[in-house]
Amino acid sequence: MMAKGKVLLIEDEADLARLFELALGRDGLRIRRARDAAAGLEAFRRWSPDVILLDVVLPDRCGLDLLEDLRAESRVPVILISGRRRPADQARADAFGVEAYLVKPFPLTELRSRVRLALSRAAAPGPKRSSPARRPAGRSSPR
């Protein structure tokens, strides 16, 4: 079992969100879900998650625009999830230092592994993630 942590899942597809919640819940993680960007930003500010899973396509706003707002406030690890494979999206995500860019469908084992890695990096000694300063581009999955 991985270390306990708080995961904010910003995903509008209810069935997919439930699947992610079940998979990550097995690892003892606390998960809070937001169905759109506005609710996601509010939950982020109120709950202070350790990791964010962020869908690129949301009903009210592009997830990449939300990512930009999140980066203005925090260095919390973000894993992007998307149904589209666009190099421009991935390049923009990398510029904001995402932990991974996962293209749907992907194995739940990969999601769990990426979350585990993000939690361990966030817990490692070093510069605090709350700093809005940008770090070099993060790792991403070229799937």
Backbone as a chain_set.jsonl record, in Angstrom:
{"seq": "MMAKGKVLLIEDEADLARLFELALGRDGLRIRRARDAAAGLEAFRRWSPDVILLDVVLPDRCGLDLLEDLRAESRVPVILISGRRRPADQARADAFGVEAYLVKPFPLTELRSRVRLALSRAAAPGPKRSSPARRPAGRSSPR", "coords": {"N": [[0.841, -1.175, 0.0], [0.52, 2.241, -0.78], [1.818, 5.381, 0.497], [-0.355, 7.379, 2.528], [-2.465, 9.906, 1.177], [-3.869, 12.909, -0.297], [-5.961, 13.211, -3.019], [-7.06, 15.189, -5.602], [-9.492, 14.876, -7.928], [-10.299, 16.004, -10.996], [-12.661, 15.67, -13.094], [-15.113, 15.163, -15.52], [-16.542, 12.985, -16.52], [-18.612, 10.715, -15.2], [-18.627, 7.823, -14.863], [-15.981, 7.103, -15.472], [-14.616, 8.63, -13.574], [-15.51, 7.391, -11.238], [-14.34, 4.86, -11.533], [-11.599, 5.559, -11.38], [-11.593, 6.546, -8.757], [-12.192, 4.219, -7.281], [-9.954, 2.602, -7.896], [-7.788, 4.128, -6.874], [-8.609, 4.439, -4.275], [-8.193, 1.943, -3.201], [-5.58, 2.055, -2.534], [-5.539, 3.44, -0.245], [-5.834, 6.154, -0.43], [-7.231, 9.423, -0.015], [-9.868, 10.764, -1.79], [-11.179, 13.456, -3.559], [-13.67, 14.679, -5.635], [-14.176, 16.82, -8.414], [-16.393, 18.144, -10.806], [-16.035, 20.009, -12.776], [-14.021, 22.795, -14.004], [-14.315, 25.15, -12.439], [-15.35, 24.199, -9.972], [-13.249, 22.524, -9.382], [-11.069, 24.291, -8.972], [-11.973, 25.655, -6.735], [-12.155, 23.496, -4.876], [-9.453, 22.78, -4.785], [-8.335, 25.048, -3.533], [-9.621, 25.008, -1.042], [-9.135, 22.455, 0.023], [-6.475, 21.622, -0.253], [-4.913, 19.526, -1.825], [-2.619, 16.707, -2.226], [-1.921, 15.71, -4.664], [-3.061, 16.304, -7.986], [-5.387, 15.092, -10.278], [-6.142, 15.823, -13.455], [-8.463, 16.409, -15.935], [-8.177, 17.195, -19.362], [-10.198, 18.07, -21.068], [-12.9, 19.736, -20.088], [-16.258, 20.584, -19.027], [-16.705, 23.357, -18.62], [-14.383, 24.761, -19.1], [-11.078, 24.732, -20.493], [-8.85, 22.274, -19.363], [-6.112, 22.757, -19.46], [-5.942, 25.525, -19.281], [-6.882, 25.834, -16.698], [-4.815, 24.512, -15.392], [-2.762, 26.37, -15.76], [-3.669, 28.438, -14.082], [-3.561, 27.073, -11.634], [-0.812, 26.682, -11.4], [0.024, 29.265, -10.978], [-0.474, 29.552, -8.355], [0.545, 27.348, -6.953], [2.804, 24.513, -6.626], [1.85, 21.972, -6.606], [1.81, 18.526, -7.454], [0.642, 17.604, -10.666], [-1.239, 15.455, -12.65], [-2.099, 15.021, -15.86], [-4.995, 13.991, -17.635], [-6.369, 12.774, -20.59], [-8.503, 12.473, -23.445], [-7.59, 13.034, -25.859], [-4.863, 13.197, -28.149], [-2.745, 15.415, -28.599], [0.041, 17.028, -29.764], [0.554, 19.765, -29.204], [-0.956, 20.234, -26.898], [0.344, 18.522, -25.104], [2.905, 19.652, -25.096], [2.374, 22.153, -23.974], [1.475, 21.348, -21.468], [3.814, 20.141, -20.486], [5.416, 22.416, -20.291], [4.382, 23.56, -18.035], [5.207, 21.843, -16.133], [4.02, 19.259, -15.56], [3.44, 16.093, -13.957], [2.773, 13.843, -15.422], [1.269, 12.951, -18.573], [-1.42, 11.427, -19.41], [-3.006, 9.478, -21.822], [-6.275, 8.613, -22.503], [-7.665, 5.486, -23.484], [-6.013, 4.183, -20.587], [-4.02, 1.912, -18.64], [-5.181, 1.142, -15.349], [-3.234, 0.46, -13.542], [-1.078, 1.961, -14.393], [-1.963, 4.551, -13.821], [-2.145, 4.399, -11.012], [0.539, 3.925, -10.407], [1.734, 6.307, -11.349], [0.54, 8.193, -9.654], [1.519, 7.315, -7.189], [4.275, 7.78, -7.574], [4.238, 10.591, -7.903], [3.347, 11.361, -5.352], [5.493, 10.481, -3.789], [7.573, 12.059, -4.772], [6.629, 14.589, -4.082], [6.803, 14.436, -1.342], [9.5, 14.3, -0.903], [12.553, 15.739, 0.346], [13.482, 19.11, -0.355], [12.991, 21.913, -2.606], [10.022, 23.628, -1.755], [6.744, 22.746, -2.825], [4.828, 24.678, -2.871], [5.684, 26.976, -3.973], [5.306, 29.323, -6.581], [7.155, 29.458, -8.601], [8.449, 28.325, -11.679], [9.414, 25.017, -12.643], [11.724, 22.884, -14.434], [10.426, 21.23, -17.384], [8.133, 18.569, -16.804], [7.931, 14.947, -16.484], [6.349, 12.929, -18.936], [3.859, 10.797, -20.319], [4.154, 9.339, -23.423], [1.992, 8.158, -24.666]], "CA": [[0.0, 0.0, 0.0], [1.315, 3.466, -0.853], [1.598, 6.342, 1.564], [-1.635, 8.073, 2.489], [-2.399, 11.21, 0.553], [-5.125, 13.473, -0.775], [-5.981, 13.361, -4.469], [-8.188, 15.907, -6.18], [-9.805, 14.38, -9.257], [-11.144, 16.947, -11.731], [-13.093, 14.823, -14.218], [-16.562, 15.288, -15.696], [-17.155, 11.702, -16.878], [-18.926, 10.067, -13.927], [-18.194, 6.425, -14.813], [-14.517, 7.089, -15.445], [-14.215, 9.153, -12.27], [-15.773, 6.339, -10.239], [-13.297, 3.85, -11.731], [-10.362, 6.112, -10.805], [-11.774, 6.615, -7.31], [-12.077, 2.86, -6.746], [-8.563, 2.147, -8.044], [-6.917, 4.863, -5.96], [-9.086, 4.169, -2.928], [-7.559, 0.694, -2.752], [-4.259, 2.405, -2.021], [-5.703, 4.192, 0.988], [-5.835, 7.59, -0.7], [-8.491, 10.153, 0.105], [-10.137, 11.356, -3.095], [-12.279, 14.4, -3.686], [-13.927, 14.863, -7.064], [-14.842, 18.005, -8.941], [-16.902, 17.823, -12.141], [-15.67, 21.039, -13.751], [-12.856, 23.591, -13.625], [-14.648, 26.068, -11.348], [-15.425, 23.411, -8.735], [-11.904, 22.026, -9.136], [-10.255, 25.362, -8.405], [-12.477, 25.875, -5.372], [-11.736, 22.357, -4.057], [-8.012, 22.905, -4.616], [-8.06, 26.105, -2.558], [-10.165, 24.66, 0.276], [-8.756, 21.129, 0.506], [-5.02, 21.471, -0.336], [-4.553, 18.145, -2.158], [-1.209, 16.362, -2.433], [-1.813, 15.44, -6.1], [-4.272, 16.603, -8.75], [-5.633, 14.428, -11.557], [-6.877, 16.864, -14.164], [-8.88, 16.128, -17.307], [-7.907, 18.327, -20.248], [-11.461, 18.547, -21.623], [-13.911, 19.904, -19.049], [-17.434, 21.24, -19.614], [-16.743, 24.809, -18.493], [-13.099, 25.402, -19.376], [-9.99, 23.822, -20.835], [-8.031, 21.892, -18.225], [-4.797, 23.385, -19.57], [-6.088, 26.873, -18.742], [-6.956, 25.651, -15.253], [-3.451, 24.185, -14.978], [-2.026, 27.638, -15.696], [-4.095, 29.101, -12.853], [-3.026, 26.308, -10.505], [0.627, 26.942, -11.326], [0.226, 30.609, -10.448], [-0.671, 29.471, -6.911], [1.12, 26.183, -6.286], [3.582, 23.52, -7.374], [1.286, 20.655, -6.337], [1.941, 17.664, -8.623], [-0.55, 17.456, -11.502], [-1.224, 14.432, -13.689], [-3.161, 15.319, -16.826], [-5.63, 12.866, -18.302], [-7.048, 13.312, -21.761], [-8.928, 11.573, -24.502], [-6.992, 13.467, -27.122], [-3.414, 13.111, -28.24], [-2.313, 16.557, -29.397], [1.378, 17.459, -29.337], [0.518, 21.114, -28.637], [-1.435, 20.104, -25.521], [1.394, 17.913, -24.297], [3.981, 20.633, -24.953], [1.914, 23.16, -23.009], [1.48, 20.683, -20.165], [5.209, 19.995, -20.073], [5.921, 23.737, -19.924], [3.915, 23.83, -16.678], [5.799, 20.873, -15.227], [3.145, 18.178, -15.093], [4.089, 14.824, -13.642], [2.503, 12.904, -16.518], [0.158, 13.25, -19.475], [-1.94, 10.106, -19.746], [-4.051, 9.498, -22.849], [-7.304, 7.583, -22.321], [-7.662, 4.693, -22.257], [-4.715, 3.758, -20.057], [-4.222, 0.934, -17.558], [-5.284, 1.69, -14.001], [-1.947, 0.251, -12.885], [-0.241, 3.106, -14.725], [-2.463, 5.676, -13.038], [-1.733, 4.189, -9.627], [1.989, 4.094, -10.361], [2.04, 7.735, -11.516], [0.134, 8.877, -8.43], [2.495, 6.903, -6.179], [5.511, 8.511, -7.855], [3.997, 12.007, -7.617], [3.302, 11.517, -3.9], [6.84, 10.328, -3.231], [8.348, 13.254, -5.138], [6.124, 15.723, -3.302], [7.238, 14.256, 0.039], [10.963, 14.335, -0.843], [13.105, 17.029, 0.75], [13.874, 19.967, -1.464], [12.162, 23.116, -2.699], [8.608, 23.413, -1.454], [5.854, 22.765, -3.977], [3.903, 25.802, -2.83], [6.275, 28.086, -4.705], [4.797, 29.419, -7.944], [8.237, 29.46, -9.582], [8.368, 27.169, -12.581], [10.537, 24.095, -12.69], [11.845, 22.337, -15.786], [9.308, 20.397, -17.844], [7.998, 17.29, -16.114], [7.873, 13.733, -17.295], [5.008, 12.653, -19.463], [3.696, 9.532, -21.018], [3.913, 9.643, -24.828], [0.961, 7.279, -25.18]], "C": [[0.887, 1.241, 0.0], [0.995, 4.366, 0.333], [0.237, 7.015, 1.397], [-1.447, 9.439, 1.841], [-3.776, 11.641, 0.104], [-5.007, 13.744, -2.267], [-7.251, 14.105, -4.871], [-8.341, 15.438, -7.616], [-10.767, 15.36, -9.92], [-11.482, 16.285, -13.058], [-14.605, 14.895, -14.328], [-17.253, 13.978, -16.051], [-17.354, 10.861, -15.619], [-18.419, 8.629, -13.837], [-16.678, 6.307, -14.713], [-14.007, 7.582, -14.09], [-14.398, 8.091, -11.189], [-14.718, 5.232, -10.329], [-11.971, 4.311, -11.124], [-10.439, 6.143, -9.279], [-11.608, 5.236, -6.67], [-10.628, 2.375, -6.783], [-7.652, 2.832, -7.019], [-7.327, 4.673, -4.505], [-8.492, 2.896, -2.349], [-6.192, 0.963, -2.139], [-4.338, 3.258, -0.765], [-5.691, 5.699, 0.799], [-7.214, 8.178, -0.452], [-8.693, 10.908, -1.204], [-11.322, 12.298, -2.985], [-12.434, 14.672, -5.169], [-14.618, 16.182, -7.338], [-15.219, 17.701, -10.378], [-16.579, 18.864, -13.202], [-14.527, 21.882, -13.186], [-13.142, 24.512, -12.443], [-14.684, 25.334, -10.009], [-14.045, 22.867, -8.372], [-11.006, 23.067, -8.488], [-10.684, 25.657, -6.967], [-12.028, 24.753, -4.439], [-10.239, 22.398, -3.785], [-7.693, 23.91, -3.505], [-8.526, 25.734, -1.151], [-9.536, 23.411, 0.877], [-7.249, 20.891, 0.519], [-4.601, 20.03, -0.629], [-3.052, 17.968, -2.32], [-0.909, 16.127, -3.912], [-3.139, 15.812, -6.75], [-4.275, 15.769, -10.019], [-6.574, 15.345, -12.309], [-7.176, 16.454, -15.593], [-8.63, 17.379, -18.148], [-9.219, 18.922, -20.775], [-12.522, 18.536, -20.525], [-15.076, 20.698, -19.619], [-17.397, 22.769, -19.589], [-15.461, 25.516, -18.916], [-12.065, 24.351, -19.737], [-9.145, 23.537, -19.587], [-6.638, 22.502, -18.263], [-4.827, 24.83, -19.077], [-6.171, 26.827, -17.213], [-5.567, 25.336, -14.7], [-2.615, 25.458, -14.836], [-2.389, 28.408, -14.419], [-3.539, 28.396, -11.615], [-1.548, 26.604, -10.306], [0.939, 28.354, -10.82], [0.143, 30.608, -8.921], [0.141, 28.39, -6.227], [1.956, 25.325, -7.228], [3.069, 22.107, -7.089], [1.425, 19.792, -7.595], [0.6, 17.488, -9.341], [-0.287, 16.37, -12.526], [-2.395, 14.744, -14.6], [-3.68, 14.03, -17.425], [-6.457, 13.439, -19.447], [-7.443, 12.212, -22.724], [-8.311, 11.946, -25.84], [-5.469, 13.474, -27.027], [-2.951, 14.23, -29.172], [-0.961, 17.029, -28.897], [1.384, 18.853, -28.712], [0.029, 21.085, -27.191], [-0.335, 19.556, -24.624], [2.55, 18.89, -24.082], [3.608, 21.699, -23.925], [1.923, 22.581, -21.595], [2.903, 20.546, -19.633], [5.801, 21.33, -19.627], [5.494, 24.123, -18.509], [4.343, 22.751, -15.695], [4.873, 19.809, -14.705], [3.958, 16.914, -14.834], [3.94, 13.825, -14.787], [1.337, 13.425, -17.335], [-0.32, 11.892, -19.968], [-3.091, 10.226, -20.729], [-4.98, 8.312, -22.623], [-7.44, 6.759, -23.59], [-6.23, 4.315, -21.859], [-4.983, 2.776, -18.923], [-4.299, 1.615, -16.192], [-3.984, 1.495, -13.224], [-0.995, 1.41, -13.185], [-0.671, 4.335, -13.936], [-1.983, 5.561, -11.593], [-0.24, 4.404, -9.454], [2.381, 5.566, -10.448], [1.665, 8.526, -10.265], [1.129, 8.559, -7.315], [3.799, 7.681, -6.348], [5.356, 9.996, -7.523], [3.97, 12.261, -6.11], [4.697, 11.414, -3.295], [7.717, 11.526, -3.584], [7.927, 14.447, -4.307], [6.616, 15.649, -1.864], [8.752, 14.359, 0.193], [11.441, 15.715, -0.394], [13.55, 17.819, -0.471], [12.994, 21.186, -1.494], [10.699, 22.783, -2.466], [7.756, 23.576, -2.701], [4.914, 23.954, -3.972], [4.429, 27.011, -3.596], [5.736, 28.134, -6.123], [5.892, 29.44, -8.997], [8.183, 28.192, -10.417], [9.611, 26.322, -12.491], [10.646, 23.579, -14.108], [10.672, 21.416, -16.112], [9.329, 19.042, -17.168], [7.99, 16.119, -17.081], [6.449, 13.552, -17.808], [5.026, 11.326, -20.191], [3.351, 9.807, -22.473], [2.816, 8.81, -25.452], [0.019, 7.96, -26.085]], "O": [[1.896, 1.283, 0.705], [0.034, 4.14, 1.069], [-0.255, 7.195, 0.282], [-0.383, 10.047, 1.954], [-4.727, 10.86, 0.116], [-4.081, 14.416, -2.721], [-8.362, 13.705, -4.526], [-7.425, 15.587, -8.426], [-11.901, 15.532, -9.473], [-10.706, 16.328, -14.012], [-15.308, 14.709, -13.335], [-18.469, 13.88, -15.889], [-16.391, 10.356, -15.041], [-17.834, 8.254, -12.821], [-16.162, 5.494, -13.946], [-13.073, 7.01, -13.529], [-13.536, 7.919, -10.327], [-14.26, 4.727, -9.304], [-11.3, 3.543, -10.436], [-9.473, 5.809, -8.593], [-10.957, 5.105, -5.634], [-10.137, 1.804, -5.81], [-6.838, 2.172, -6.373], [-6.489, 4.74, -3.606], [-8.31, 2.788, -1.137], [-5.707, 0.182, -1.32], [-3.318, 3.743, -0.276], [-5.553, 6.443, 1.769], [-8.232, 7.516, -0.654], [-7.794, 11.608, -1.669], [-12.344, 11.963, -2.386], [-11.447, 14.873, -5.877], [-15.512, 16.607, -6.607], [-14.449, 17.066, -11.098], [-16.817, 18.639, -14.389], [-14.12, 21.705, -12.038], [-12.312, 24.645, -11.544], [-14.11, 25.802, -9.026], [-13.708, 22.761, -7.193], [-10.263, 22.757, -7.556], [-9.845, 25.88, -6.094], [-11.569, 25.022, -3.329], [-9.8, 22.086, -2.678], [-6.865, 23.634, -2.637], [-7.884, 26.111, -0.171], [-9.412, 23.305, 2.097], [-6.786, 20.018, 1.254], [-3.998, 19.379, 0.224], [-2.312, 18.93, -2.521], [0.221, 16.321, -4.36], [-4.203, 15.658, -6.15], [-3.287, 15.738, -10.752], [-7.683, 15.615, -11.849], [-6.263, 16.182, -16.373], [-8.851, 18.497, -17.683], [-9.335, 20.14, -20.913], [-12.98, 17.48, -20.091], [-14.902, 21.419, -20.601], [-17.998, 23.41, -20.45], [-15.451, 26.737, -19.073], [-12.178, 23.198, -19.32], [-8.776, 24.454, -18.854], [-6.041, 22.743, -17.214], [-3.843, 25.311, -18.514], [-5.602, 27.675, -16.525], [-5.191, 25.848, -13.646], [-1.846, 25.593, -13.885], [-1.513, 28.963, -13.757], [-3.101, 29.046, -10.666], [-1.086, 26.758, -9.176], [2.023, 28.591, -10.287], [0.622, 31.533, -8.266], [0.407, 28.495, -5.03], [1.831, 25.402, -8.45], [3.795, 21.138, -7.313], [1.18, 20.281, -8.698], [-0.433, 17.256, -8.712], [0.752, 16.359, -13.187], [-3.548, 14.735, -14.168], [-2.921, 13.098, -17.691], [-7.149, 14.446, -19.296], [-6.801, 11.164, -22.803], [-8.495, 11.245, -26.835], [-4.885, 13.722, -25.972], [-2.785, 14.024, -30.374], [-0.826, 17.394, -27.73], [2.147, 19.099, -27.778], [0.538, 21.826, -26.349], [-0.108, 20.059, -23.523], [3.114, 18.944, -22.989], [4.435, 22.094, -23.104], [2.331, 23.248, -20.644], [3.159, 20.807, -18.457], [6.599, 21.373, -18.69], [6.165, 24.921, -17.855], [3.892, 22.741, -14.55], [4.925, 19.477, -13.521], [5.02, 16.704, -15.42], [4.859, 13.061, -15.084], [0.529, 14.226, -16.864], [0.302, 11.283, -20.838], [-4.037, 10.981, -20.502], [-4.543, 7.163, -22.56], [-7.334, 7.312, -24.685], [-5.359, 4.151, -22.712], [-6.052, 2.806, -18.313], [-3.558, 2.56, -15.923], [-3.67, 2.289, -12.338], [-0.197, 1.796, -12.331], [0.173, 5.078, -13.437], [-1.474, 6.526, -11.024], [0.197, 4.997, -8.468], [3.254, 6.024, -9.711], [2.395, 9.431, -9.862], [1.535, 9.457, -6.577], [4.358, 8.182, -5.372], [6.252, 10.591, -6.924], [4.51, 13.263, -5.641], [5.043, 12.175, -2.392], [8.526, 11.958, -2.763], [8.769, 15.233, -3.873], [6.825, 16.682, -1.228], [9.243, 14.494, 1.313], [10.82, 16.73, -0.708], [13.944, 17.25, -1.489], [12.31, 21.478, -0.512], [10.205, 21.76, -2.94], [8.019, 24.444, -3.534], [4.26, 24.218, -4.981], [3.689, 27.965, -3.836], [5.705, 27.111, -6.808], [5.584, 29.441, -10.189], [7.9, 27.111, -9.9], [10.717, 26.825, -12.29], [9.746, 23.811, -14.915], [10.013, 20.89, -15.215], [10.385, 18.439, -16.978], [8.036, 16.276, -18.301], [5.482, 13.978, -17.177], [6.067, 10.822, -20.61], [2.339, 10.455, -22.74], [2.719, 8.76, -26.678], [-0.909, 7.334, -26.596]]}, "num_chains": 1, "name": "protein.A"}
